[in-house]
């Protein structure tokens, strides 16, 4: 059978670093409070000329270089983002043009913090269906542009950045020994909309709006939803928590990450954590963390890697793959 194998990865971050100490002068908060409740110590904030598309392009070029490929080798670009450069066209076609790619096709996926998992799942479906051989999957966000910087409960949590991977079709035997994506699991439930949303949009207010969140409610649902899709991934493959070499979770909050790992029975030394450096970068958080662990040699060829995320909507999902 056809498997989708990760061939390359890359990242891009804005130039400006915003520390917790700097936030203390902006809102009523403290470094101690932020670290204790979230694990975040700093985040990157996009400046003039830095956009979702520019960050996504830089991450894409890095991933292509790592893969030893060029844009001419790519059939499809999928960008996961909730902060596009424009309402339309899609940020993906903007990046396609920036890369000098004038063939194939490109589109955006919007599932907030689960966006990268949704985009990888979509890319896998195109590859397994024979509609694309190589797909560039990008998670890119500039959440700083939709934050209310007077709301201390949300502005301390989020940051900007981009991460990308190149997925390539490879023949496999159809067993869990294959390299590539072994299973994907997606869920959503719109009944939870009011718990995490943006209070604006073209069809409602004609404005971009700001992010609003009921933090306790999100926290309450997160661990259970994450466990749901991970257990389904285990059921689909016959693997267990003991087989996982690396858990690469959405980097929203260290307490959620720790709680999920504990409930799943995955030791913390097998969990990739970058939330302290990047904050919550929504759809960019998993590829940023994935690239960090693969880049420094922790994730090695043949390792079983579990990706999981939960985001506004609610949306949630998991991808289980062999590196």
N, C-alpha and C positions, 0 to 999 in steps of 0.2 A: 504494500500500500504506500501511498504518498504521505510523507511526513514534512512538516514545516520546521526547518532547522535554523537556529540563530547563527548567522555567519559573521555579523559585525555589530558593534554598538558604539554609541558616541553621546556626548552631552554638551550642553552650553549653559552658562550662567551669566547673569548681568554683572557688570563691573562693581556695582555698589553693594557693600555688605551692611546690613542694618542689625546692630547688636541689641540685646535686651537693655543694656545700659543706656543706649540712645533712646529707646522707647520710653524709658523712665521719665525723660524730659518732655515727652509728647502726650502721654496719657497717665492716668493714675494707676500705675502698676510697678512691679519690681522684678529684677532678675530672679530673685529667689522664688517669687510667686509663679513666674512663667516656667522656670525649670522644674519646680516641684509638681506642677499640674500637667505639663505637656512634654517636658524633656527638651524643649527648644532653647537654644542659646543664641542663634543668629539666623538670618534669612537673607536672601539676595533680592534686591528691588530694581526693577527695570528703570533705566533713565531715558533721557532724550535720545531718540533714534533706535532704542531697543524695543522691539515688539514681539508678539507671539511668533510672527512669521520669521523675523530675523534670528531669533533664538532657535526656532525649529530648523531653519536652514543650516545654521552652524552645527547643530547636533546631527543633522542628516549628513552633512559633509564629513564629519568625524566618523560616523558609522560606515559610510561608504569607503573611506580611507582604510578603516580597520578591516573591512571585508575584502579589500583589494579590487573594488568595483568602481564604476562611474555611474552617473545618472542614466547613461545609455543602456545599462544592464537591468534597469528597474522597469517593471511592467505597471506597477500600481503604487500610489502613495496614499496612506491613510493617516490623517492627523486627528488625534484625540485632543479636544480643547473645549473649554467653556468660555474662553476669552479670545475670540477671533479678532483679527485686525479689523474686519468689517462684518456687518450683518451678512452681506454676500459681496463678492464671491467667496467660496470656501478658502480658508487659510491654506488648505492643501494645494489648491491650484496656484496660489501665490507662491508657495514654496517650490512647486513644480517649475514654474517660470524662472524663479531665482536660480534654480539648479541648471537651467538651460535645457530642460527636458520638454520636448514638444511631441511626444508620443505617449501611448498608454492612457491612463486615467487617474484621477485623484479626487478625493472627497474627504469631508470631515465627519467625525463621530462625536456626539455629545452625550456623555453619561457622567459628567462631573468627575469626581475622584476615581470612579471605576472606569473612566474613559479608556485608559491604556489597555486594560483587560478586555474591554469590549472591542477595541481596535485590533488587538492581537487575535481574538477569536474570529473576527470578520476576515482578517487577512488569511488565517488558517483555512477558513471555508473556501475562499477564492483559490488558494493553492491546491487544496485537496480536490476541488471541483475542476481543476485544469484550466481555470480562467486566468491565472497568473503564475509565473514561475518564481519571480523575485518581487517581494513587497517591502517597501520602506515604511515602517510603522513609527510614528512620531507622537510623543506626548509633549505638548508645549502650552505654557500658561503665563499670563501676566495678571495674576489675581490682585496684585497691588492696585490695579486700576479700577477694581470694583469693591474695594474696601472702604468702610466708613472709619476714617482715621481718628474719630472721636469715640468709637466703640471699643473699649478695652477688652471686651470679651471675644472679639473676632480679629482685630487688627494685629494682635500679637501672634496669631497662629499661622498666617499664610505668607508665602514667598513666591518668587518667579523663577522660571528655569525651563529647560527642555532636555529631553532624552530621546534617543532613537535606536532602533534595531533594524537590521536587514534580515528578513526571513526568506529562506530559499527552499524550493522543493527538492526533496531527496527520497529515493526509494528505501522503504523499510520492510521488515518482515511482518509487521503487524503485531509485534509483541512489545512488552514494556522494556525490552532491551534496545529498542530502536532509539536513535538520537532524534530529537525534535519534540514537538508538542504531542503529548499522549492523550490529554483530554482537556476540555474547557467547560466551565459551568457559569451560566449567567442567570441573574434574577433581577426583578424590579417590583416595586409596590408603590404606586402613586398616592396611596392613602397617607403617606408620610411627608407629603410635599411641604407642608408648613414648618416642618422641623429644620429644614435647611434649604434656603432658596435665595434668589435675588429679587428684590422688590421693584423690578422694572423690566421693560422689554419693548420692542417695536410695536407690538400689537396691543399692549395694555396702557403703558404710560408714555411711550414715545421717547423714553430715556433709557440709559444703560442700567441705572439702579445700583443698589448696594447689597452686599451679601448680608443675610440675616440667619441666625442660627440659634436653636434651642440646644445648647451644648449638652446638658444632662440627658435630654431625650436621645440625642445622637449616640452618646456614650452607652446608654442603656441598651440600645438595639445592636450596636456594632459587633460585639463579641459573638452574640448568637447568630447573626446573619453570616459572619465570616465562617464560623464553625459549620454552618449549613452547607455552604458550597465546597468547603474543604473535604468534609465527610463524603459528599457526593463524588468528589474527584477520586477519593480513595475507593469508593464502591465501584466506580467505572473502570479502574485500573487494577484493583486487587492489591495496591500498595497500602502501606500504613505509615503512621507518623515516624516509626523507626527507620523507614526507608528514605526519609527526606534528608538530603545533605544541607540544603539551604532554604530557609523561608525568607522570601523578599516581599514584605507587606507594604501596603500603602502607608506612607509616612505621615499620619495625621496627628498622632498623639502617642507618646511612649507608653502611657498607661493602657491604652487600647491594644497596642502591639504586645505588651507583656501579658495582658489578660488573655488574649487570643492564643498566644504560644502556650501558655500554661494549660488552658482548657483543651488544646489539641495534643498536649503531651510532647511538644517540641522544645528541647532545651534552648535557653536563651543564647548559648554560644553558637547555635546554628541559625540565629536570626540576624539579618542584615539591617542595621539601623543607621540612618543618615538624617533623621528628623532634627537632631541637635544642630546640624550644619545648614540645612535647607529650609526647615519649617515644613508646612504642608504646601506642596506645590501642585496639588490636585492631580491631574492626568500625567504630569511630568514626574511624580514622585517615585513610581516603581522603576521606570527606565533609568532615572538618576541613581537610585540605590543599586539596581542590577549592574550598571556600568561600573560603579564604585567597587563592588565585590568581584566582578570579573576582571576588572582592570588591575587590581592589586593581587590577583592570583588566588583568592579564596575560592571562587567558583572555577572548577576545572572541568575539562571535557569528560563527559560521562556522568557528571553529578546530576542527581535528581533535584530540581529546583521548583519550588512552589510559589507562585505569585498570587496575591489576594488583595481585594480592595472593596471598600464600601463608600458610597457617595450619595449626594443629594438626589432626591427622587422618591424613595430611596432606590438606588441601584447597588448591586453587589455581584461579585464574581470571582472566579479563580481560574488559573491556568497551571497545569502540571506538565513539566517538560523535562527531557533529559538534555543537558547542555552538550 
